[in-house]
C-alpha cells in the first residue's frame, strides 16, 4: 500500500508539474509577443494628428508617435498651427479616442523625446484599419521616412497615391494654389504652414548636410529632399533642367522658404528635359 500511495503522489506531482510548465510556457509566449512589438492599449488623449496618449494593458502610460507619417502641426513652438492640423487631430480622435487599439513597433522603439514609435491599428465596421495609413488616405498627412523604420512604407505610399487620385485634404487645398518660387517667398508670412503647388524650374541641385536642395536661380524658395529617402534620391537627378509642379507644405527657413518632398506622388508634373 505504501508503494501505491507513493506512486499516486508521484503521478500527481507530474500532473502538477505539467500544468506549471504549460502556464510558464504561456507566460513566455505572451512576453515574446510583447517583445516582438505588439501590445493593446486604451487611447485616453489625442495630442494632434499623429500623436496620442494611451494606457497599455501592461499598465504603462505612453505617448505614442505614429510611424512613417507627418501631419500638420498644432503645438510647434516656431510654426504654430498649420493648415489642416485641426482636421487631422479630429479625424485621428474619431478613430481612436476612448477606443482599444493595437500597437505595433518597428525597428526603432522610441524617438529622442522618449515617445513610443508605432503603427496603430483600430477595429472598425470594415475590419481592422491602420490609423497611420488612414490619415494619409484622407489627405491629412504625408509620408515621413526615418530609417531604419519602414515596415509599412509601401502601404503608406499607396495611400498617398489614393489621396492624390481622390483629390482630398491637402491635395484639394493645393490644387488651386499655384505659385512660382518668388511668389511663395514674397507671400511667406501668409503661406507658411499652408499646402500649395509650386511651379519651379530646377537648375541647381546641391547637398547641404543631410538634405539635397533643389533650386531655381537665386530664388529664396527651394525644394528639399532628405538623403535617407531612397525612393526619391534616384528621382532628384532626373529633375535637373526640368520645370516641375510639386505639391507640399510651405515652411519658413533661415534661407527663405522651402517645401519638403517626401514622396514621388508630390511631383504632379514635369516637363521634358531642356524645355
Secondary structure, 3 states (H helix, E strand, C coil): CHHHHHHHHHHHHHHHHHHHHHHHHHHHHHHHHHHCCEEEEEEEEEEECCEEEEEECCCCEEEEEECCEEECCCCECCCECCCCHHHHHHHHHHHHCCCEEEEECCCCCECCCCCEEEEEEEEECCEEEEHHHHHHHCCCEEECCCCCCCCCHHHHHHHHHHHHHHCCCHHHHHHCCEECHHHHHHCHHHHCCCEEEEEEECCEEEEECCEEEEECCCCCEEEEEECCCHHHHHHHHHHCCCEEEEEEEEEEECCEEEEECCCHHHEEEECCCCC
